[in-house]
Amino acid sequence: MVRFLVRAVVAALGLALAAYMLAGVSYDGIVDLLIAAVVLGVVNAFLRPVLFILTLPLTVVTLGLFLLVLNALMIMLVAWMLPGFHVAGFWSGVGAAIITGVVSWIAAIVIGDTKQPL
């Protein structure tokens, strides 16, 4: 449970940074941002593994680059589900996926969890 909360906070920081850096990503308030981070964690825990398996051939052909598209789609799905979190389009989703991924990677290094990124 603590690990999930840490991941949610890191995701919220990543989404906040994405909203700060990208014009196409925004949120209405801090509560909406935290809810978006928790929903993103749940979506990544349950839906992303299924989609990963289904798109594995495409991921192999693109040398893993399709995972970025998959991450962008997960962020766009969260934006579609929540009225307080907004992603303007696909490229904004890709940018948010990159920024959130980098923040997660840095947090994993700082926290010391080298087995798997947050």
N, C-alpha and C positions, 0 to 999 in steps of 0.2 A: 504494500500500500504506500509506503514512504517512497519507494522507487518510482511508482506511478506519479505521485505528486511532484517529485523532483523533475520528472520528464515533462509534466504539464507546465511547470514554471519555466523550464528551459524552452519549451515550445512557445509559450506566451511571449517570452523575451525575443525569440526568433521572429514571431509574427509581428510583434511591435516594431522591431527593427525593419522588417520588410515594409510595414506600413509607413514608417518614417522615410525609407529610402525610395520607395516606389509610389508613383502617383496612382497606380491602379489598384492598390491594396489599402483598405481603410477599415476602421472599426468605430462604433459609436461611443463606446465607453470601456473602462477597464474591466467591468464585469463581463461585457460581451467578448472581450479579448480572452479572458480566463475561460469562459465557457467554450469558445472556439478552440482553445488549446486542449481542453479536456475531450471535446468531441473529436478533435483530430487524433488524439491518443487512442480513443476507442475505435475510430475508423481504421487507423493504422494497425491496431491489434487484431481486428476481426476481418475486415474487408480486404486490406492490402495483401495479406498472404495468399488469399484465394486468387486475386487478380494477378499476383506475381506468378503463380503456377500456371494460370491460363495464358499469360503472355510470355512465358519463358522462352519459347522459340524466337519471338521477336526481340527479346532482350539479348539473347545470344547473338543474333544476326547483327544487332546494332552495337555489339560489344559493351553492353550494359547501359548505353545511353538512354534506352527506353525507360529505365528506372526513374530518370528525371521527369519524364512525361507522366509516369504513374504517380509520382509524388505530387506533381502539379495538379493532376486530376483529383487526388485526395484532398488537397487544399481547396480546390474549386468546389468539390462536393460539400465540404464543411461550409463554405460561403453560401452555397445554394440552400443548405439546411437552416442556417441561422440568419435572421434578418438584421442583426447588428454587426455582422462581419461581411465585408464586401471585397470581391476580387473582380476587376473589370473585364478580364479576358484571359485567354490561354497564356499569353506571354507574361502577363502579370503573375499568373499562377506559377509559371516556370521560374520567374525571378524570386517569388516568395519561397518556392521549394529550395532553390539554391541558397538563399540567405538563411532559411530555417535549418537546412542541412549543415551549413558551415557553423552556425551557432551551436547546434547539437554536437558537432564534432569537437569544437573547442571546449564545450562544457564537459564532454567525456574525458578529454585530456586533463582538464583542471581538476575534476572530481576524482580522477584516477581509474575510471572504468574503461579500460582499454579492450575488454573483451567485445563490447558491442556499443556503438554510438547510442546516445539517448534518443 
